């Protein structure tokens, strides 16, 4: 049974979603203007100027998104089934990001192995972790698998490889994203030694979760990755606030950015993925992590903790 780490939004989908929303909004605004005088056109266009999403409160963003979706559904016949949008320059840009992301993950693999083992040493009672250390050290390749799309995994048949889907690979140009992914998967690898059960159960007990065994291991891997990322961010400062770096790596987006994903899947992008039999939603993961380590709360924006509903 492979161990997955999912990334719900692809770089290309997010780009095309924004383009689609913008294009169709343009059609919605321009189409009714046919036949009007230039003065009326200019006045109407000025009145129809979209609001500044960054300044809108969350309730208004949600209402606006609902209106956009309704209009998009009405205008969906404007899109041809065999649209060549996938052949746009954005596809080439996405391919470049995939290559750069994979290269970056491979560059950071050695560091991620060391940080993962250090984090486990701090949390696991077994003083040696010799079996776990050997398994982690054996991981020597990060490979692309087009069938995985927006997820990554390690496979029980060969624990020396971490497989990444192309949609997820595009995010790995960020060191924070790459460290988070690698540490998560390396913890899965270490767990195959069969001696992390107490650690996994302890994480879930502290978080007060009611999960199945697969989900419990996922949360423990997320926690190890969060602890490593917290340390990595502190030791590798940038101009971006630490809280934003941490939250973005876990998939958080501001309400304004979530709105641009409305056409792809508004409900999923606005409130986080629904929990399945293996994974937790973004909200569940973040809430659980800050229960285990209160220091993480300072790295999570208030908006990421609020319950978000899809109307």
N, C-alpha and C positions, 0 to 999 in steps of 0.2 A: 504494500500500500504506500504510494508516494506521499510525501509531506509537502503540502502546498503553502505558499504565501501569496495571497491575492492582492492585486492592485486594481481597483475597480474602474478607473478611467484611463483610457489610452491617450497618448499625446496627440495622435492624429485625429481621433474622434473629437477631442476637446477643441482642436483647431477648426475642424470642419463644422462642428456644432456652432461655434461662434460665427463662422462665415455664413452658414445657412440661415441662422437667426437674423443676421444683419441683412442678408440678401432679401429674405422674404419680408422683413420689416420695411425694407426699401420699396418693395413691390406694393405692400399694403398702403404705404404713405403716398406713393407716386400715382398709382393706378387711378384713384378717384379724381385726379387733377386734370385729366384729359379734357381739352376743350375750354378750359377756363382762361381768363386773361392772365398775362404775365404778373400783374399786380396781385391778383387773387392767389396765383400759384405761390408767389413769394410769401404772402401773408400766411397762407395755409401751411407752407413748409416750415415757417418760423414757429407757428403754433404747435406743429407736430414734432418739433425737436425733442428727441428722447431725453428723459431725465438723467442726471448724473447718478448712476447706480451706487457709487461709493457713498453718496450722501443720503440715500434713502434708508429709512428704518426697515427692519426685517419684515414687518407685516405688509408694508407697501411693496417691497420686493416680491413677496409671495403673491400678492394680488396682481402685480404687473406680469409676473411669470405666467399666472393662470390666464390672463387676457391674451398674452402672446401665444400660448399653446392653443387656445381656442381659435385664434386667427390663423395660425399655422395649419391647423386641421382643415379649416375652410379653404385654405389656399394650396393644400397639398397637391392638387391636380396640376399645379404649375410645374412640378418636378417630373421630369421624364424618368421612367423606370430604369433606363439604361444610361443614366447620367455618367459622364466621364470625370466626375469630380475627383475620383481616386487617382487620376492621371495628372492632376495639377502639380505645380511646383512644390506644393506642401508635402506631397508624397516623397519627393526627393529629399526635402528637408527632414522629414521623419526618418528616412533611411539613414541619413547622416547622423541623427541623434541616436539611433539604435547602435550604430557602429561605435560612436563615441562613448555611449553608456556601457557597452560591453568592455571596451578597452579600460574604462575607468574602474569598473568592478574588478577586473583582473589585476589592475594595479594595486587595489586596496585589499585584495584577498589575504595577503600575508599579515597585514596589520589587523584585519578583522579576526583572524584566527587567534592571534595573541590576545586581543582584547576580550574575545569570547571566553577563552580559558581563564583569564584573570577574573572576569566577572563571576564565572561559575565557582572558582576557588573561594571567592568571598561569600558565596551564598550556600554552597553545598558542604555538608559536614564531613564527607569523606576527604581526608587530607591529601590523598595522592592524586585521585582522578586520572590514574595512569591510562586506563582503557579509553576514557573520554579524550584525553590528550592525544592518544595515538590516532583515534578516529578523526579528530579535528585536523591533525597534522597531515593526514592522508588526502585531504581534499586539495586537489591541485589544478582543477579546471573549472572555469565558468563558461558554459556553452549556451548557444542560442537554439531554442526549439520553437519553430513557428506555430506548432500546434497548441502551445500554451497560451498564446495571445497575451492577456494582461495578468499572468501569474508566474510564479516560479516554484521549483520543487527540487527535492533530492529524492533519489530512488533507492529503495532497499537493495536492489540487485547490484548497485555500484555506488557506494557512498563517497567516492572520490570526486564526483562531479556535481556541480550545481547547475540546474537547467533554468533558463530564463526565457519567457515569452517576449516577442519583439515589442509589443505595446508597453510592457513593463520596462524593457531595456532602455527605452527612450528617456525614462526618468533618471536613469543611473548616471547621467552626466553630473548630477549633484552628488558630491561626496557624502552628504548626510543620508541621502536615499540609498546609496550603495552600501554604506556601513550598516544601515538598518537591515537591509535585505540579507546581506552576507551573514550577519550575526544571527539573525533569525534562523536561517537555514543551517548554519553551523551548530546551533543548539539542537535542532532536529537530529543532526548527525551524531552529536554527543549522546543524545537520548537513546540511540540504538544500542548503546552498551548495556542498557537495562538497569542502570543504577541511579537514575535521576527521578525515580518515582516519588520519593519523599519530597524532593524539591518541587516537583510539579504539583503535588497535592498541597504542599505548604503555600505555594503561590495562590492557588485557588481558594484555599481556606481563608487566607487573609483577605482576599477580594470578595469573599462571601458569594461565590458563584454557584450555580446549579447547572453544570455542564456535563456532556458526555466525555469519554476518555480522549477522543481526538481533539475536542475543543479545549480541554484542560491543557493538553500539550501545546496547542497553539498559543494559549494565553501565556504559558510559561516561556515559550520562545519569544513572544512579544515583549515580555517583561525583561528578559535578558537583553534583548535588542535595545529596549528603551534605556536600560541602565548603561549600556555601552555608548549609545548615542548621546546621552547626557554628558558622559565623561568626554567623549570626542568633541562635542560642541564647546565645552569649557576649555579644552586644550587647543582648539583650532578656531579661534574667534574670527568673525568676519564683521562687515558693517551692518549685517542684518541682525535684528534682535534675536536672542537665543530662543525665546518662546516661539517666535514665528518659524525659526528653523526646525525646531523639534516638532511642532504641530504639522507643518507642511510635509515632513517626512512620513508622518502617519496618515497622510491623505486629507488633512484639513484644508478647507478653502473658505475664503471670505464669502458672505452672502452674494456680493456682486459677481464674483467669479463663478459661483455655483449657478447663477442665473444663466450664464452663457452656455451651460450644458443642458439647458431645459429641453431642447429638441431631442437630444440623445436619450435622455431618461430623467425627466425632472424629479420624480419622486425619489428615485434611488440616489441621485446626486445631492438632493437637498437635505435628506435625513440620514444618509449613510446606507450601506448595503444591508439587506435583511440577513439575519443570522441563518446559516444553513447547518447541516449536520457536522461540519468540520470547522467553519470559521465564525468569528464574531463580527458584528457590525462595527463601524468606526466608533460610534457612541459607546457601545459596550466595552470595547477595548480601552478607550481613553478613561472611562469611568473606573474600570477595574484597576488600571495601572496606577492611578493616583490614590486608590485605596491601599495599594500595596506599598507605595513609596510616596509619602506626602510631599517630598521635595519636587516631585514631577508636576505638582499642581501649578507651580510658578511658571512652568514651561507650556501651559495650555491656556489659550485665550478663553474668556468666559463664554463666547459664542459656541465654542466646540463642546461645552458642557451642557448647553441648553437643549431641551427636548425640541426637536423640529418636526413639524407635521406637514404632510402633503394633503392639500385640500382638493 
